Amino acid sequence: MAAQTSYALAEVPPIVFQDYPVDIHLRVYREGARYGADIFAVGRFQRMSIEMSPQDLVVLNRQLQQAMQDLRDQPTAAELDAQLRPLAEAGNYAFKQVFRDHEALVAIQELLALGPRVSLQVASEDFFLPWELFYPVDLDDPLSYEHFWGMNHIISRVIVQEARPGAFVSPAIPVVNRPKLGLLTYCGLPSVMEKEVPFFEKLDGDGEIDLFKLRALDPEKKREEFKEFRSFWERALNLAHFACHAFYEDELPNLSHILLSDEFPITLMDLEVYGISINGHPLIILNACETGNLNPLYTSYFAAAFLKYGARGVVATECAVPDSFAADFAEQLYAHLLAGEPLGESLLATRRYFLEEYHNPSGLLYSMYAPPSIRLVHTGGRNERQ
């Protein structure tokens, strides 16, 4: 394949991006039966081919999904060593599949080496991978979780959609008094009831948040209960947290669903049919636990749906996550978010916390479909409830 030519960014037609701190933009698009991509950074533009078909992308995601599922909650030293090499091999393979083009490989490596905490944004209609798992280091070198992209860089995703209510909303979430947090749960997960729910209730009791819990919905009264679900989103929430199951249906994607208590499924089709509208443009944390058939392609469907109906951004799990780890991860993540720290830095700091304190790399399973600078900004007093 002929080498691609590099150009100064000034020679490229202007691209409109939201005003938030992203160092590198990677725009992936379909080129016939394959994909192409453009790399944008200050003073640099690189066009590249990705020699993969949509079916190749499906297969690669399944391979990465298998590697991700082998991650263990609170692994022993032996388990940590045993899971590192196959995960690094999968991440290295994915990295080389995407950046086969030598010029593009050099460009992305040079850009990411500019400094710590480089922010990378990937925009695409249908090309989704667990970019956090990319492992660019030679496998003959000593292996380390420190080499994964997700432990070093702030990685965000943009789903290119025809219309999205939150597309041009400020990344600053205005908060009057306390952040309003909506909580939607599935009670069949032990750590949800033993850890996550008490955690949010304590935040509410301590005056850190105003908590709104969706009550259990009766699956025998679907039409009536969807009125309750719809009214839940009419509140101008700042944050919404799902602690639940999520299932993807290969044959009928619109029937992919989130499972809430009491065994109440909410499908992607239901969101459309029952006219769900998410008021207030909250940040949604989709903490889907113990869900074996998720991978980044499937996660993007759920994220796209919430973005379509008004979410400011979505953080989601890309694979099966033990509910005990999901609860611990949420607690650390909210410590950063409620302190007003930007989402991208909060997510990276939470991943690194579990790696450094517990040698647990499972934070790599969380992805961000949101501007990295989303943050809570207090605009009023915090001493009285609304």
Secondary structure, 3 states (H helix, E strand, C coil): CCCCCEECHHHCCCCCCCCCCCCEEEEEEEECCEEEEEEEECCEEEEEEECCCHHHHHHHHHHHHHHHHCCCCCCCHHHHHHHHHHHHHHHHHHHHHHCCCHHHHHHHHHHHCCCCCCEEEEEECCCCCCHHHCCCCCCCCCCCHHHCHHHCCEEEEEECCCCCCCCCCCCEEEECCCCEEEEEECCCCHHHHHHHHHHHHHHHHCCCCEEEECCCCCHHHHHHHHHHHHHHCCCCCCEEEEEEEEECCCCCHHHCEEEECCCEEEEHHHHHHCCCCCCCCCEEEEEECCCCCCCHHHHHHHHHHHHHCCCCEEEEECCCCCHHHHHHHHHHHHHHHCCCCCHHHHHHHHHHHHHHHHCCCHHHHEEEECCCCCEEEECCCCCCCC
